[in-house]
Amino acid sequence: MEKTNIGKNIFVYPMPVTLLGTKHGETANFMALGWLSRVNGNPPLLVASVNKAHLTNQLLKENKTFSINYPTEDMIGKVDYCGLVSGRKEDKSQLFTIEYGEMEDVPLIKECPLSLECKLVDVYEMPTHNLFIGEIIASYADEKILTRGKPDMSKLKPLLLTMPDNNYWTVKEKVGKAWDIGRGLRK
């Protein structure tokens, strides 16, 4: 074999960089979250993997609601800070303008051009993390990031995270239309 064994702690594709919002008492709390994925179509469900040691893990179980906020490239310092500092020691809500949508107890970040309100549906325990399954109840987007009513990656310019090199990236360009570009290979 000509390939090099690089071990088992590998992540192949970039992950979205988001800010997960919950309430800590009456205070909004945010943590940087990269381990996030959509897992069902209808109802629209997503999964967030949160380390058991994080305050947010406890808050998700207590509140049973949360937000997913998609920051912009110019917010990178605040996003990284939210990944470095625990809500047990710092009030990170002061970094952002907090607003609320349909679910009146779910903190959203006004500066983030896309935010999702979620209701906790289930929790799966893993050895080091819990998988929180949330149903998307509502989503809010700045008009400037929409094309034909849908988020446009070239306008959203989402942040991405790669591991294990621990670097932030942005999306460069669209390279093809999904469920279309391969049609030419049909016999």
C-alpha positions in Angstrom: 0.0 0.0 0.0 1.4 3.4 -1.0 -0.9 5.4 1.3 0.4 6.6 4.7 -1.4 5.5 7.9 -2.3 8.8 9.6 -4.1 7.3 12.6 -7.8 7.1 13.6 -8.5 10.7 14.8 -9.2 12.1 11.4 -11.9 14.4 10.1 -12.2 14.5 6.3 -14.5 17.5 5.5 -14.8 20.9 7.1 -17.5 21.4 9.7 -19.8 24.4 10.0 -18.7 26.9 12.6 -21.8 27.9 14.6 -22.7 29.4 17.9 -25.1 27.3 19.9 -27.3 29.5 22.2 -29.0 28.5 25.4 -30.2 30.2 28.6 -28.2 30.0 31.8 -30.8 31.3 34.2 -31.9 34.6 32.7 -28.6 35.0 30.8 -28.0 34.0 27.2 -25.0 31.7 26.9 -23.2 30.7 23.7 -20.7 28.1 22.8 -18.7 27.5 19.5 -20.0 24.4 17.9 -18.7 22.6 14.8 -20.1 19.1 15.3 -23.5 19.8 13.7 -25.4 18.1 11.0 -28.9 17.8 9.5 -30.3 14.3 10.2 -33.9 14.2 9.0 -36.1 15.9 6.3 -39.6 16.1 7.8 -39.7 17.0 10.6 -36.5 19.0 10.1 -34.0 17.5 12.6 -30.4 18.3 13.3 -27.8 16.8 15.7 -25.4 18.7 17.8 -22.6 16.9 19.5 -21.6 18.6 22.8 -18.8 17.4 25.2 -20.3 16.2 28.5 -17.9 18.5 30.4 -19.4 21.7 28.8 -21.9 23.8 30.7 -24.0 23.9 27.5 -24.5 20.1 27.8 -26.2 20.6 31.2 -28.2 23.6 29.9 -29.5 21.8 26.9 -30.9 19.0 29.1 -32.5 21.6 31.5 -33.9 24.1 28.9 -34.8 21.6 26.1 -34.5 24.5 23.6 -31.5 26.0 21.8 -30.5 28.1 18.8 -27.9 27.6 16.1 -26.4 30.8 14.8 -24.2 31.0 11.7 -21.6 33.7 12.2 -19.7 35.7 9.5 -16.0 35.8 8.8 -15.7 39.1 10.5 -17.0 37.5 13.8 -14.1 35.0 13.9 -12.5 36.4 17.0 -15.7 36.4 19.1 -16.6 32.9 17.8 -13.2 31.6 18.8 -13.5 33.2 22.2 -16.8 31.4 22.7 -14.9 28.2 22.1 -12.1 29.1 24.6 -14.1 30.4 27.6 -16.7 28.6 29.7 -20.0 30.1 30.5 -19.3 29.0 34.1 -16.6 31.7 34.2 -17.6 34.4 31.7 -20.8 36.1 30.5 -20.4 35.7 26.7 -23.8 37.2 26.0 -22.1 40.7 26.2 -20.3 39.9 22.9 -23.5 40.0 20.9 -26.9 41.7 20.4 -29.4 39.2 21.7 -32.9 38.9 20.2 -35.7 36.4 20.4 -38.1 34.9 17.9 -41.1 32.6 18.0 -39.7 30.6 21.0 -39.4 33.4 23.5 -36.7 31.6 25.7 -34.2 30.9 22.9 -31.5 33.5 22.5 -30.6 34.4 18.9 -27.6 36.5 17.8 -28.6 39.5 15.8 -25.2 39.8 14.1 -25.4 36.3 12.7 -27.1 36.4 9.3 -28.8 33.0 9.8 -30.3 31.6 13.1 -32.3 28.5 13.8 -34.6 28.0 16.8 -34.8 24.4 17.9 -36.7 22.2 20.4 -34.8 19.3 21.9 -36.3 16.0 20.8 -33.8 13.4 22.1 -30.4 12.9 23.6 -28.0 10.0 22.8 -25.2 9.4 25.2 -21.7 8.7 23.7 -18.5 8.1 25.7 -17.3 11.7 25.7 -20.2 13.6 24.1 -24.0 13.7 24.0 -25.8 13.9 20.7 -28.6 16.4 21.0 -31.3 15.9 18.4 -33.3 19.1 17.8 -36.3 19.9 15.7 -36.0 23.2 13.8 -39.0 25.2 14.8 -38.2 28.4 13.0 -35.3 30.0 11.0 -34.4 33.6 10.5 -32.2 35.1 7.8 -31.1 38.5 6.8 -32.5 39.4 3.3 -28.9 40.1 2.1 -27.9 36.4 2.3 -31.0 35.1 0.4 -31.3 34.2 -3.3 -34.9 33.3 -4.3 -35.8 33.0 -0.6 -33.0 30.5 0.3 -29.6 30.9 2.0 -26.9 31.5 -0.6 -23.5 30.3 0.5 -21.7 33.0 -1.6 -23.6 35.6 0.3 -23.7 33.9 3.7 -19.9 33.2 3.6 -20.1 30.7 6.4 -17.1 29.8 8.5 -15.8 26.2 8.4 -13.6 24.3 10.8 -11.1 21.6 9.9 -9.7 19.1 12.4 -7.3 17.8 13.5 -5.3 20.8 12.2 -7.8 23.2 13.9 -8.1 25.9 11.3 -10.9 28.1 10.2 -11.9 28.4 6.5 -14.5 30.1 4.3 -16.4 28.7 1.3 -14.7 29.7 -2.0 -17.1 29.0 -4.8 -19.9 26.8 -6.2 -18.6 24.1 -8.5 -21.8 22.4 -9.6 -25.5 21.8 -9.1 -26.3 18.8 -6.9 -28.5 16.1 -8.3 -27.9 17.5 -11.7 -24.2 17.6 -12.7 -23.9 13.8 -12.9 -26.9 13.4 -15.3 -24.5 13.3 -18.2 -23.1 10.0 -17.0 -26.4 8.2 -17.4 -26.5 5.6 -20.1 
